[in-house]
Amino acid sequence: MLDGLSSLEPFFPQLLGRALIQEDNSTAEEFLSRHRILVTGAGGSIGSALTEMLLHIGPSQLVLLDHHENSLFQLRQRVMAESLCDHVPTRFILADVRDRRKIAAVLDELSPEIVFHLAAYKHVPLAEDSPEEFVSINVLGTWHLLAEARRVGVKKIVYPSTDKAVNPPSIYGATKKAVEIMLQAVAAEEPNTKLTAVRLVNVLGAHGGVIEIFERQIRSGRSPTITDPAMTRYWITLQEALYLLAQAAASNDSGNILVLDLGDPVKVADIALELWKMLRPANEEFRAQCIGMRPGERLSEYLVESGEFTAPTPSKGILQVKNRKPKRYSLAQMKDLIGALQELIDANAKAELRDRLFTFVQSARESED
């Protein structure tokens, strides 16, 4: 039996049913080494891994920002213990991206040139119960960050979106779709700051992800809980996510959306079965408990919508999402949306907030069909 989630990494190709995307990242890393970089949401799974990658690359300055005190503290402890930041000027900032004045002060003081904006709420069922929190941090917080970043002359912003933004049925996915539209609106009218979104998918080994849940359940002798035997998802490793983020940062394009070329999705039940084989005795029969889909979930996720298609990029394994009939929103329209969402949050009008968000996202999608 394997000991610890990290010990599963050699088996990721087996879990994914495909070869890993392992391409040369040296050009993007050399580009990143010449710049001052800010990472929001730095204490999360991807943020922590990105932090370690950047510290090994050695940018001219690295600012690590998170609103979760314990996550930021643990990141700082690990970085200091491993002496990763001895050769890189590094700042750890406890702040919430919704606090525009604090973000403005951080940007004024530290003048980052590249921003990886990872700060977001991510758990789909929680978003259905607390739409005001997810809209506040995912949409309004991003809007404030974009405004202040443009003001101080940030050169590039990389934004992790999600496959759940494709024709979203959930609040979480709708917030991410709204930001994709926002980025394209900003890119069209603000050429000095380049913006790229990447649609990430489920990350193997991420904290709080289904792999971690399955692993904990199986090791304790319990049956893994599966929402539906037919449910499929796309999966990537942390290293593949970092490759995509780095290539997005080094890209000179703006207003574009990038995805990894992942082939076919994988059944969640098959992932659970493979983990069972790895972690339980060979003669023990696989058993799983079906619990039904949670609020906001759907059986399958997609990398593109009906009006979208993908095209190759110069980076191997990375595709650009293009739209056959793109509808561009103006910054004025986005400001109206932000104002309306803020008013509904202030009024604690959850149902109206949900309706306003989905009406906006659906209107964008209808123009693409």
C-alpha positions in Angstrom: 0.0 0.0 0.0 1.1 3.5 -0.7 1.8 6.0 2.0 0.6 9.6 1.4 -1.0 11.3 -1.5 2.3 12.4 -3.0 3.2 8.8 -3.5 0.4 8.5 -6.0 2.0 10.8 -8.4 3.9 8.1 -10.4 0.4 6.5 -11.0 -1.2 9.6 -12.4 -0.9 8.5 -16.1 -2.7 5.3 -15.0 -5.4 7.2 -13.3 -5.8 9.6 -16.3 -5.7 7.0 -19.0 -3.3 9.2 -21.0 0.3 10.4 -21.2 1.1 13.5 -19.2 1.8 16.7 -21.0 5.5 17.2 -20.2 6.8 19.9 -22.5 9.8 22.2 -22.3 8.9 25.2 -20.1 12.3 26.9 -20.1 11.4 29.9 -22.4 8.4 30.8 -20.2 10.4 30.4 -17.1 13.2 32.6 -18.4 10.5 35.2 -19.2 9.1 35.0 -15.7 12.5 35.3 -14.1 12.9 38.9 -15.4 9.8 40.3 -13.8 8.2 41.3 -10.5 5.3 38.9 -9.8 2.2 38.9 -7.6 0.3 35.7 -6.9 -3.2 36.1 -5.3 -4.6 33.1 -3.5 -1.0 32.0 -3.0 -1.8 29.7 -0.1 -4.0 27.3 -2.1 -3.0 24.1 -3.8 -2.2 25.6 -7.1 -0.9 28.9 -5.5 1.5 27.0 -3.3 2.8 24.9 -6.2 3.1 28.0 -8.4 5.0 29.8 -5.6 7.6 27.0 -5.4 8.0 27.0 -9.1 8.5 30.7 -9.2 11.0 30.7 -6.3 13.1 28.1 -8.2 12.9 30.3 -11.3 14.0 33.4 -9.4 11.9 36.4 -10.4 13.1 39.9 -9.5 10.4 40.1 -6.8 7.6 37.8 -5.6 4.6 39.0 -3.7 2.4 36.2 -2.2 -1.1 37.4 -1.2 -3.9 35.4 0.5 -6.8 36.3 2.8 -6.7 32.9 4.6 -4.2 33.5 7.5 -3.4 29.8 8.2 -2.8 29.0 4.5 -0.4 32.0 4.1 1.3 31.2 7.4 1.9 27.5 6.3 3.2 28.7 3.0 5.6 31.1 4.6 6.8 28.4 7.0 7.5 25.9 4.2 9.2 28.5 2.0 11.4 29.7 4.9 12.2 26.1 6.1 13.4 25.1 2.7 15.3 28.3 2.1 13.5 28.8 -1.2 13.3 32.6 -0.9 16.9 33.3 0.1 17.7 34.6 -3.3 14.4 36.2 -4.2 12.9 39.3 -2.6 9.7 37.9 -1.2 6.7 39.5 0.6 3.8 37.7 2.3 0.7 39.9 2.3 -2.5 39.0 4.3 -5.3 40.7 2.3 -8.6 40.2 0.7 -9.0 41.0 -3.0 -12.4 42.5 -2.2 -10.7 45.2 -0.2 -9.9 47.6 -3.1 -8.1 50.1 -0.9 -5.7 47.5 0.5 -5.1 46.0 -3.0 -4.4 49.5 -4.3 -1.9 50.1 -1.6 -0.1 46.8 -2.2 0.1 47.5 -5.9 1.3 51.0 -5.4 4.1 49.9 -3.0 5.3 46.8 -4.8 4.6 47.5 -8.5 4.2 44.0 -9.8 4.5 43.5 -13.6 2.8 40.1 -13.8 -0.2 39.0 -11.7 -1.4 35.4 -11.3 -4.9 36.0 -10.0 -5.8 32.7 -8.3 -7.8 34.1 -5.4 -11.3 32.7 -5.7 -14.0 30.6 -3.9 -14.2 27.2 -5.7 -16.6 24.7 -4.1 -19.7 24.2 -6.3 -22.2 23.2 -3.6 -21.2 26.0 -1.2 -21.8 28.6 -4.0 -25.4 27.5 -4.4 -26.0 28.3 -0.7 -23.9 31.5 -0.6 -24.1 33.1 -4.0 -23.3 36.6 -2.5 -20.0 35.4 -1.2 -18.9 33.8 -4.5 -20.0 36.8 -6.6 -18.3 39.1 -4.2 -14.9 37.6 -4.3 -14.9 35.9 -7.8 -16.5 38.7 -9.8 -16.3 41.9 -7.8 -12.9 41.2 -6.3 -11.5 40.4 -9.8 -13.0 43.7 -11.1 -11.3 45.7 -8.4 -8.0 44.0 -8.9 -8.2 44.5 -12.7 -8.9 48.2 -12.2 -6.0 48.8 -9.8 -3.6 46.6 -11.8 -4.3 48.6 -15.0 -3.9 51.9 -13.0 -0.4 51.0 -11.9 0.7 49.6 -15.2 0.7 45.8 -14.7 1.9 44.2 -17.9 0.1 40.8 -17.8 -2.7 39.2 -15.8 -3.3 35.5 -15.9 -6.6 34.3 -14.7 -7.5 30.6 -14.0 -11.0 30.0 -15.2 -12.6 26.5 -15.2 -14.4 24.1 -17.5 -17.4 24.7 -15.2 -17.6 28.1 -16.9 -18.8 26.4 -20.1 -22.5 26.8 -20.3 -22.6 27.0 -16.5 -25.4 25.5 -14.5 -23.8 26.5 -11.2 -23.2 29.8 -9.4 -19.5 29.0 -9.3 -19.3 28.4 -13.0 -21.4 31.5 -13.8 -19.0 33.7 -11.8 -16.0 32.3 -13.8 -17.8 32.8 -17.1 -18.7 36.4 -16.1 -15.0 37.1 -15.5 -14.0 35.5 -18.8 -16.3 38.0 -20.5 -14.9 40.8 -18.2 -11.3 40.0 -19.3 -12.2 40.2 -22.9 -14.0 43.6 -22.4 -11.0 45.0 -20.6 -8.6 43.6 -23.2 -10.5 45.2 -26.0 -10.3 48.7 -24.5 -7.1 48.6 -22.4 -4.3 47.5 -24.6 -1.5 48.3 -22.2 -2.3 45.4 -19.8 -2.5 42.0 -21.5 -4.9 39.4 -20.0 -5.2 35.7 -20.5 -7.6 33.2 -19.0 -6.9 29.5 -18.8 -9.7 27.0 -18.3 -8.4 24.6 -15.7 -10.1 21.3 -14.8 -10.0 19.0 -11.8 -6.4 18.8 -10.5 -5.1 15.5 -9.2 -3.8 15.9 -5.7 -5.3 19.3 -5.0 -6.4 19.9 -1.4 -10.1 19.4 -0.9 -10.4 17.7 -4.3 -12.1 14.4 -5.0 -8.8 12.4 -5.2 -7.9 13.5 -1.7 -11.4 12.6 -0.5 -11.2 9.2 -2.2 -7.8 8.5 -0.8 -8.8 9.4 2.7 -12.0 7.2 2.5 -10.2 4.2 1.0 -7.3 4.3 3.5 -9.7 4.4 6.4 -11.5 1.3 5.0 -14.6 3.1 3.9 -16.3 3.0 0.5 -15.5 5.9 -1.8 -18.6 8.1 -2.3 -19.5 8.6 -5.9 -22.2 11.0 -7.0 -23.2 9.1 -10.2 -21.6 6.1 -12.0 -21.8 7.9 -15.3 -20.2 11.1 -14.1 -17.1 12.2 -16.2 -14.5 14.8 -15.6 -11.4 16.2 -17.2 -8.2 15.8 -15.0 -4.8 17.4 -15.0 -1.8 17.2 -12.7 -0.4 20.1 -10.8 2.6 20.2 -13.1 0.3 20.4 -16.1 -1.6 23.3 -14.5 1.7 25.1 -13.8 2.8 24.6 -17.4 -0.4 26.1 -18.7 -0.1 29.1 -16.3 3.5 29.8 -17.2 2.8 29.6 -20.9 -0.2 31.9 -20.5 2.0 34.5 -18.7 4.6 34.4 -21.4 2.0 34.7 -24.2 1.9 38.1 -25.9 -1.8 37.8 -26.8 -4.6 39.4 -24.8 -8.2 38.6 -24.3 -7.6 35.0 -25.2 -8.7 31.8 -23.4 -6.3 28.7 -23.3 -7.0 25.1 -22.5 -4.8 22.0 -22.4 -5.4 19.3 -25.1 -6.7 16.6 -22.8 -8.5 14.2 -25.1 -11.5 12.4 -23.6 -12.8 12.9 -20.1 -12.5 10.1 -17.5 -15.3 8.6 -15.4 -15.0 9.6 -11.7 -16.0 6.0 -10.8 -13.0 4.7 -12.8 -10.7 7.0 -10.8 -12.1 5.6 -7.6 -11.6 2.0 -8.8 -8.0 2.6 -9.8 -7.3 4.2 -6.4 -9.0 1.2 -4.7 -6.7 -1.2 -6.5 -3.6 0.8 -5.5 -4.6 1.3 -1.8 -6.4 -1.8 -0.8 -5.4 -5.5 -0.6 -5.5 -7.3 -4.0 -8.2 -9.7 -2.9 -10.6 -7.1 -1.5 -13.6 -6.4 -3.7 -14.2 -2.9 -4.9 -17.2 -1.2 -3.4 -18.5 2.3 -3.8 -21.4 4.3 -2.4 -23.5 6.4 -4.8 -24.9 9.5 -3.1 -26.3 11.5 -6.1 -25.2 14.8 -7.5 -24.8 17.7 -5.3 -26.4 21.2 -5.9 -24.8 22.8 -9.0 -23.2 19.7 -10.4 -23.8 18.0 -13.7 -22.8 14.7 -15.2 -20.2 16.0 -17.6 -18.0 19.0 -18.0 -16.8 20.5 -21.3 -13.8 22.5 -22.5 -15.7 24.6 -25.1 -19.3 25.8 -25.7 -21.4 25.2 -28.8 -20.2 28.4 -30.5 -16.6 27.8 -29.6 -13.8 25.8 -31.2 -10.1 25.3 -30.5 -7.0 26.1 -32.5 -3.4 25.1 -32.0 -0.9 27.5 -30.3 2.9 27.7 -30.5 3.0 25.9 -27.1 2.7 22.1 -27.4 -0.3 20.6 -25.8 -2.1 24.0 -25.4 -5.1 25.1 -27.5 -6.7 28.5 -27.8 -10.5 28.8 -27.5 -12.0 30.8 -30.3 -15.5 32.0 -30.9 -17.4 31.9 -34.2 -19.6 34.8 -33.3 -18.0 36.7 -30.4 -20.1 39.2 -28.6 -17.9 41.9 -27.1 -19.1 43.8 -24.0 -17.9 47.3 -23.3 -16.3 48.4 -20.1 -19.4 50.6 -19.5 -21.6 47.5 -19.7 -19.3 45.7 -17.3 -19.5 48.6 -14.9 -23.3 48.5 -15.0 -23.2 44.8 -14.2 -20.8 45.2 -11.3 -22.9 48.0 -9.9 -26.1 45.9 -10.2 -24.4 42.9 -8.5 -23.1 45.0 -5.7 -26.5 46.5 -5.0 -28.1 43.0 -4.8 -25.4 41.8 -2.5 -25.9 44.8 -0.2 -29.6 44.1 -0.2 -29.0 40.4 0.6 -31.2 39.6 -2.4 -29.9 36.1 -3.2 -32.6 35.0 -5.6 -32.3 38.3 -7.6 -28.5 38.1 -7.5 -28.6 34.6 -9.0 -31.1 35.7 -11.7 -29.0 38.8 -12.6 -25.8 36.8 -12.9 -27.3 34.0 -15.0 -29.2 36.5 -17.2 -25.9 38.2 -18.1 -24.1 34.9 -18.7 -26.9 33.5 -20.8 -27.2 36.7 -22.9 -23.5 36.3 -23.8 -24.0 32.7 -24.7 -27.0 33.3 -26.9 -25.0 35.7 -29.0 -22.5 32.9 -29.6 -24.9 30.2 -30.7 
